[in-house]
Amino acid sequence: MNEKVIVYTTPTCPFCDTVKEFLSKKGVSYVEYDVSEDENARQEMMDKSGRMAVPTMVINNEVIVGFDQEKIDELIH
């Protein structure tokens, strides 16, 4: 797997935990940014997605907002 996966999260977001658990079970490594603490990451997420919503994921330059299991599966295979 050569996908580059970025996950933007906050500590209080239950769907963020679901996304991270899902990726881990699939054996997908990812880089996580806590947008509640990291202003640069928050701005980067907003620039990429146009929204202030977590979880936001970037998989191979494609943006997914929320836990869209079908779309994630499609992009990691």
C-alpha positions in Angstrom: 0.0 0.0 0.0 1.5 3.3 -1.1 -1.4 5.5 -0.2 -0.6 8.7 1.7 -3.3 9.1 4.3 -3.8 12.2 6.5 -6.5 12.3 9.2 -7.5 15.6 10.8 -9.2 15.0 14.2 -10.1 16.5 17.5 -9.9 14.6 20.8 -13.6 14.8 21.5 -14.8 13.5 18.1 -16.2 9.9 18.3 -16.2 9.5 14.5 -12.5 10.4 14.5 -11.9 7.4 16.7 -14.0 5.3 14.4 -12.0 6.4 11.4 -8.6 5.7 13.1 -9.8 2.3 14.3 -11.1 1.4 10.8 -7.8 2.4 9.2 -5.8 0.4 11.8 -7.9 -2.7 11.3 -7.2 -2.4 7.5 -3.5 -2.1 8.2 -3.4 1.5 6.7 -0.8 3.8 8.2 -1.8 7.4 8.5 -0.6 10.8 9.8 -2.9 12.4 12.3 -3.3 16.1 13.0 -5.2 17.3 16.0 -6.9 20.5 14.6 -7.9 21.6 18.1 -4.3 22.2 19.0 -2.5 22.7 15.6 -3.6 25.9 13.9 -1.5 25.2 10.8 -3.2 21.8 10.4 -6.6 23.4 11.0 -6.0 25.9 8.3 -4.6 23.2 5.9 -7.8 21.1 6.5 -10.1 24.1 5.8 -8.1 24.9 2.7 -8.4 21.4 1.4 -12.0 20.7 2.4 -13.6 24.1 2.6 -15.0 23.1 5.9 -14.3 23.0 9.6 -15.5 19.5 10.2 -13.8 16.4 11.6 -12.9 13.8 10.8 -11.5 15.0 7.5 -9.3 12.6 5.6 -7.0 13.1 2.6 -6.2 9.8 0.8 -4.0 10.2 -2.3 -5.0 13.9 -2.5 -8.8 13.1 -2.4 -10.7 14.7 0.5 -13.3 12.8 2.5 -15.3 14.6 5.2 -16.8 12.3 7.8 -16.7 8.6 8.1 -17.6 7.3 4.6 -16.5 3.7 4.9 -17.4 2.9 1.3 -15.3 5.8 -0.1 -12.4 5.0 2.2 -12.4 1.3 1.1 -12.5 2.4 -2.5 -9.5 4.7 -2.1 -7.3 2.4 0.0 -7.5 -0.6 -2.4 
